[in-house]
């Protein structure tokens, strides 16, 4: 995809309550209802004539003005306008071909719009470099346009700026600084984890899993030779066995791979903070958690202060 700068961006709702979304996204089109406005009138750009259509239909002056503005926005052939919509948990974007193709004024004959525009290359739900544009990962300042009661609205300058940065995978300087600070914190947290005594490392592991919803159902460091933690996830009923080793090796892991296989569980974790070599679970299905993964989970679980206190 060619990177481009757009002067405007507009949101379009694909049918009432998104009823036309699937068809439009598959076909690469954007339809519009507005059965009461003749095609020639819209092409002429006669705003007052369009307003009069809706005033004659008993609409208020404000509503008539809004309809005229939305319809003329749809007919705007400017190639530097980016169009967006939301569907299936993603933001979708497209460039429209300049022509509006008219179908007709009968909603029964044309139930999916009186007219439509084609996209130049289809609808896309990833950035210019392929990053998924998930609604849950976008600013509410942008996604709130999906609540617009009309069909078409123009994004505000700050919304357009944010959208373009997401499409180019660019972050604000403040975000880049925060990401760099987080990276440094993760690196130092790894070192702090390696300072823990083996007793504190076992306790840290239990705290980490408990904050993720797991409940201990066996004694920490119990009497079974290969069992340090037996956990239950109440929401799903899953059972997990967690082997905790502060320092370990591939030979130790290989030994435990065979022993884990004799124990009935849904998940098997091998938790450690130090190894002189990269460990290979050898297609056993065992989930490895080294210092890097533990540091990330500690940050997400709010255990960094606990680690600092224990290691101080």
VOKOLMAR-24373 format. One record per residue (C-alpha): x, y, z; residue in three letters. Coordinates in steps of 0.25 Angstrom, whole numbers, plus 5000, padded with zeros to 4 digits. Example, Ala and Ser with C-alpha at 12.3 -4.5 7.8 and 13.67 -1.06 7.14 Angstrom:
VOKOLMAR-24373
- 5049 | 4982 | 5031 | ALA
- 5055 | 4996 | 5029 | SER
END
This chain:
VOKOLMAR-24373
- 5000 | 5000 | 5000 | UNK
- 5005 | 5014 | 4997 | UNK
- 5006 | 5023 | 5008 | UNK
- 4998 | 5036 | 5006 | UNK
- 4995 | 5049 | 5014 | UNK
- 4980 | 5052 | 5014 | UNK
- 4974 | 5065 | 5016 | UNK
- 4961 | 5060 | 5021 | UNK
- 4955 | 5047 | 5027 | UNK
- 4940 | 5044 | 5028 | UNK
- 4933 | 5033 | 5035 | UNK
- 4922 | 5026 | 5028 | UNK
- 4911 | 5017 | 5034 | UNK
- 4909 | 5005 | 5025 | UNK
- 4894 | 5004 | 5026 | UNK
- 4884 | 5005 | 5038 | UNK
- 4890 | 4999 | 5050 | UNK
- 4902 | 4994 | 5041 | UNK
- 4892 | 4985 | 5033 | UNK
- 4900 | 4986 | 5020 | UNK
- 4914 | 4984 | 5026 | UNK
- 4917 | 4970 | 5022 | UNK
- 4912 | 4973 | 5008 | UNK
- 4920 | 4986 | 5006 | UNK
- 4933 | 4981 | 5012 | UNK
- 4932 | 4968 | 5003 | UNK
- 4929 | 4976 | 4990 | UNK
- 4938 | 4988 | 4993 | UNK
- 4926 | 4998 | 4992 | UNK
- 4919 | 5009 | 5001 | UNK
- 4905 | 5011 | 4998 | UNK
- 4895 | 5022 | 5003 | UNK
- 4880 | 5022 | 5005 | UNK
- 4874 | 5036 | 5002 | UNK
- 4864 | 5031 | 4993 | UNK
- 4856 | 5045 | 4993 | UNK
- 4868 | 5053 | 4986 | UNK
- 4869 | 5052 | 4971 | UNK
- 4883 | 5048 | 4966 | UNK
- 4884 | 5061 | 4957 | UNK
- 4880 | 5070 | 4969 | UNK
- 4892 | 5064 | 4977 | UNK
- 4901 | 5064 | 4966 | UNK
- 4898 | 5079 | 4964 | UNK
- 4902 | 5082 | 4978 | UNK
- 4890 | 5090 | 4981 | UNK
- 4890 | 5090 | 4996 | UNK
- 4877 | 5098 | 4997 | UNK
- 4869 | 5089 | 4988 | UNK
- 4873 | 5077 | 4996 | UNK
- 4869 | 5084 | 5009 | UNK
- 4856 | 5088 | 5003 | UNK
- 4853 | 5073 | 5000 | UNK
- 4854 | 5070 | 5014 | UNK
- 4847 | 5082 | 5019 | UNK
- 4835 | 5078 | 5010 | UNK
- 4836 | 5064 | 5017 | UNK
- 4834 | 5071 | 5030 | UNK
- 4848 | 5071 | 5035 | UNK
- 4853 | 5082 | 5044 | UNK
- 4862 | 5092 | 5038 | UNK
- 4874 | 5086 | 5046 | UNK
- 4871 | 5072 | 5041 | UNK
- 4869 | 5077 | 5027 | UNK
- 4883 | 5084 | 5027 | UNK
- 4889 | 5072 | 5033 | UNK
- 4884 | 5063 | 5022 | UNK
- 4888 | 5072 | 5011 | UNK
- 4902 | 5073 | 5017 | UNK
- 4904 | 5058 | 5018 | UNK
- 4899 | 5055 | 5004 | UNK
- 4908 | 5066 | 4998 | UNK
- 4920 | 5060 | 5006 | UNK
- 4917 | 5047 | 4999 | UNK
- 4917 | 5053 | 4986 | UNK
- 4930 | 5060 | 4989 | UNK
- 4940 | 5055 | 4978 | UNK
- 4953 | 5060 | 4986 | UNK
- 4963 | 5048 | 4985 | UNK
- 4970 | 5053 | 4997 | UNK
- 4958 | 5049 | 5006 | UNK
- 4960 | 5036 | 5014 | UNK
- 4947 | 5029 | 5018 | UNK
- 4946 | 5020 | 5030 | UNK
- 4936 | 5011 | 5037 | UNK
- 4935 | 5001 | 5049 | UNK
- 4931 | 4987 | 5048 | UNK
- 4935 | 4974 | 5054 | UNK
- 4943 | 4980 | 5065 | UNK
- 4952 | 4987 | 5055 | UNK
- 4954 | 5000 | 5048 | UNK
- 4953 | 4999 | 5033 | UNK
- 4958 | 5010 | 5023 | UNK
- 4957 | 5012 | 5008 | UNK
- 4959 | 5022 | 4997 | UNK
- 4946 | 5024 | 4989 | UNK
- 4946 | 5025 | 4974 | UNK
- 4941 | 5039 | 4970 | UNK
- 4928 | 5035 | 4963 | UNK
- 4915 | 5033 | 4970 | UNK
- 4907 | 5021 | 4963 | UNK
- 4892 | 5023 | 4964 | UNK
- 4882 | 5012 | 4965 | UNK
- 4868 | 5017 | 4967 | UNK
- 4858 | 5024 | 4977 | UNK
- 4850 | 5011 | 4980 | UNK
- 4855 | 5005 | 4994 | UNK
- 4848 | 4992 | 4991 | UNK
- 4855 | 4990 | 4978 | UNK
- 4868 | 4995 | 4983 | UNK
- 4868 | 4991 | 4998 | UNK
- 4883 | 4993 | 5000 | UNK
- 4883 | 5008 | 4996 | UNK
- 4879 | 5017 | 4985 | UNK
- 4894 | 5020 | 4981 | UNK
- 4908 | 5016 | 4984 | UNK
- 4922 | 5019 | 4982 | UNK
- 4933 | 5008 | 4979 | UNK
- 4946 | 5007 | 4987 | UNK
- 4959 | 5008 | 4979 | UNK
- 4965 | 4996 | 4986 | UNK
- 4955 | 4991 | 4995 | UNK
- 4953 | 4993 | 5010 | UNK
- 4965 | 4991 | 5019 | UNK
- 4966 | 4987 | 5034 | UNK
- 4981 | 4988 | 5036 | UNK
- 4991 | 5000 | 5035 | UNK
- 4999 | 5003 | 5023 | UNK
- 5010 | 4993 | 5029 | UNK
- 5000 | 4983 | 5033 | UNK
- 4997 | 4985 | 5047 | UNK
- 4982 | 4981 | 5051 | UNK
- 4974 | 4993 | 5054 | UNK
- 4966 | 4987 | 5066 | UNK
- 4956 | 4996 | 5072 | UNK
- 4960 | 4992 | 5086 | UNK
- 4974 | 4998 | 5084 | UNK
- 4969 | 5011 | 5078 | UNK
- 4967 | 5024 | 5085 | UNK
- 4953 | 5027 | 5089 | UNK
- 4954 | 5040 | 5083 | UNK
- 4954 | 5034 | 5070 | UNK
- 4945 | 5022 | 5072 | UNK
- 4934 | 5031 | 5078 | UNK
- 4930 | 5035 | 5064 | UNK
- 4924 | 5021 | 5062 | UNK
- 4913 | 5026 | 5072 | UNK
- 4909 | 5037 | 5062 | UNK
- 4894 | 5037 | 5060 | UNK
- 4895 | 5041 | 5045 | UNK
- 4901 | 5034 | 5033 | UNK
- 4914 | 5042 | 5030 | UNK
- 4922 | 5052 | 5038 | UNK
- 4935 | 5058 | 5036 | UNK
- 4947 | 5055 | 5046 | UNK
- 4952 | 5067 | 5054 | UNK
- 4967 | 5071 | 5052 | UNK
- 4972 | 5064 | 5064 | UNK
- 4964 | 5051 | 5060 | UNK
- 4970 | 5052 | 5046 | UNK
- 4984 | 5054 | 5052 | UNK
- 4982 | 5042 | 5061 | UNK
- 4977 | 5033 | 5050 | UNK
- 4988 | 5036 | 5041 | UNK
- 4998 | 5033 | 5052 | UNK
- 4992 | 5020 | 5054 | UNK
- 4992 | 5017 | 5039 | UNK
- 5006 | 5020 | 5038 | UNK
- 5010 | 5013 | 5051 | UNK
- 5015 | 5026 | 5057 | UNK
- 5014 | 5029 | 5072 | UNK
- 5014 | 5042 | 5079 | UNK
- 5028 | 5046 | 5085 | UNK
- 5022 | 5044 | 5099 | UNK
- 5017 | 5030 | 5095 | UNK
- 5031 | 5027 | 5090 | UNK
- 5037 | 5032 | 5103 | UNK
- 5028 | 5024 | 5111 | UNK
- 5031 | 5011 | 5103 | UNK
- 5046 | 5014 | 5105 | UNK
- 5044 | 5015 | 5120 | UNK
- 5036 | 5002 | 5120 | UNK
- 5047 | 4995 | 5113 | UNK
- 5057 | 5000 | 5123 | UNK
- 5048 | 4996 | 5135 | UNK
- 5047 | 4982 | 5129 | UNK
- 5062 | 4980 | 5128 | UNK
- 5064 | 4985 | 5142 | UNK
- 5052 | 4976 | 5147 | UNK
- 5059 | 4964 | 5141 | UNK
- 5072 | 4967 | 5149 | UNK
- 5064 | 4969 | 5162 | UNK
- 5057 | 4955 | 5160 | UNK
- 5070 | 4949 | 5159 | UNK
- 5074 | 4954 | 5172 | UNK
- 5062 | 4947 | 5179 | UNK
- 5066 | 4935 | 5189 | UNK
- 5059 | 4922 | 5184 | UNK
- 5049 | 4923 | 5195 | UNK
- 5045 | 4937 | 5190 | UNK
- 5045 | 4933 | 5176 | UNK
- 5035 | 4922 | 5179 | UNK
- 5026 | 4932 | 5187 | UNK
- 5027 | 4942 | 5175 | UNK
- 5023 | 4931 | 5165 | UNK
- 5011 | 4928 | 5174 | UNK
- 5007 | 4943 | 5175 | UNK
- 5009 | 4944 | 5160 | UNK
- 4999 | 4933 | 5157 | UNK
- 4989 | 4937 | 5167 | UNK
- 4988 | 4951 | 5162 | UNK
- 4984 | 4944 | 5148 | UNK
- 4973 | 4937 | 5155 | UNK
- 4979 | 4924 | 5158 | UNK
- 4977 | 4918 | 5172 | UNK
- 4987 | 4909 | 5179 | UNK
- 4981 | 4895 | 5182 | UNK
- 4995 | 4888 | 5187 | UNK
- 5006 | 4893 | 5197 | UNK
- 5016 | 4901 | 5191 | UNK
- 5029 | 4893 | 5189 | UNK
- 5021 | 4881 | 5194 | UNK
- 5026 | 4867 | 5197 | UNK
- 5024 | 4862 | 5182 | UNK
- 5037 | 4861 | 5176 | UNK
- 5034 | 4869 | 5163 | UNK
- 5022 | 4877 | 5168 | UNK
- 5024 | 4891 | 5173 | UNK
- 5010 | 4897 | 5170 | UNK
- 4997 | 4891 | 5167 | UNK
- 4987 | 4902 | 5162 | UNK
- 4973 | 4903 | 5158 | UNK
- 4966 | 4914 | 5150 | UNK
- 4952 | 4914 | 5155 | UNK
- 4946 | 4921 | 5143 | UNK
- 4949 | 4910 | 5134 | UNK
- 4952 | 4898 | 5143 | UNK
- 4966 | 4897 | 5137 | UNK
- 4977 | 4891 | 5145 | UNK
- 4992 | 4894 | 5144 | UNK
- 5005 | 4889 | 5149 | UNK
- 5016 | 4899 | 5151 | UNK
- 5031 | 4894 | 5153 | UNK
- 5039 | 4906 | 5160 | UNK
- 5054 | 4906 | 5158 | UNK
- 5062 | 4918 | 5161 | UNK
- 5074 | 4914 | 5152 | UNK
- 5073 | 4902 | 5143 | UNK
- 5078 | 4895 | 5130 | UNK
- 5073 | 4888 | 5118 | UNK
- 5077 | 4874 | 5125 | UNK
- 5068 | 4878 | 5137 | UNK
- 5056 | 4882 | 5127 | UNK
- 5058 | 4869 | 5119 | UNK
- 5057 | 4861 | 5132 | UNK
- 5044 | 4869 | 5136 | UNK
- 5038 | 4867 | 5123 | UNK
- 5036 | 4853 | 5125 | UNK
- 5031 | 4854 | 5139 | UNK
- 5021 | 4865 | 5135 | UNK
- 5015 | 4855 | 5125 | UNK
- 5011 | 4845 | 5136 | UNK
- 5003 | 4856 | 5143 | UNK
- 4989 | 4860 | 5139 | UNK
- 4987 | 4874 | 5136 | UNK
- 4982 | 4884 | 5126 | UNK
- 4995 | 4893 | 5126 | UNK
- 5009 | 4891 | 5130 | UNK
- 5018 | 4903 | 5133 | UNK
- 5033 | 4902 | 5136 | UNK
- 5037 | 4915 | 5143 | UNK
- 5052 | 4919 | 5145 | UNK
- 5060 | 4932 | 5145 | UNK
- 5074 | 4927 | 5141 | UNK
- 5079 | 4918 | 5130 | UNK
- 5093 | 4917 | 5123 | UNK
- 5086 | 4913 | 5110 | UNK
- 5073 | 4915 | 5103 | UNK
- 5063 | 4905 | 5107 | UNK
- 5056 | 4896 | 5097 | UNK
- 5042 | 4890 | 5102 | UNK
- 5044 | 4880 | 5090 | UNK
- 5029 | 4880 | 5086 | UNK
- 5025 | 4875 | 5100 | UNK
- 5014 | 4886 | 5101 | UNK
- 5021 | 4891 | 5114 | UNK
- 5020 | 4906 | 5115 | UNK
- 5034 | 4913 | 5119 | UNK
- 5034 | 4925 | 5127 | UNK
- 5048 | 4931 | 5128 | UNK
- 5053 | 4945 | 5134 | UNK
- 5048 | 4953 | 5122 | UNK
- 5034 | 4947 | 5123 | UNK
- 5033 | 4948 | 5138 | UNK
- 5038 | 4963 | 5138 | UNK
- 5027 | 4966 | 5128 | UNK
- 5016 | 4959 | 5136 | UNK
- 5021 | 4966 | 5149 | UNK
- 5019 | 4979 | 5142 | UNK
- 5005 | 4976 | 5138 | UNK
- 5002 | 4970 | 5151 | UNK
- 5007 | 4981 | 5160 | UNK
- 5018 | 4973 | 5166 | UNK
- 5030 | 4982 | 5163 | UNK
- 5029 | 4989 | 5176 | UNK
- 5028 | 4976 | 5184 | UNK
- 5041 | 4971 | 5176 | UNK
- 5048 | 4983 | 5180 | UNK
- 5045 | 4982 | 5194 | UNK
- 5049 | 4967 | 5195 | UNK
- 5062 | 4969 | 5187 | UNK
- 5066 | 4982 | 5195 | UNK
END
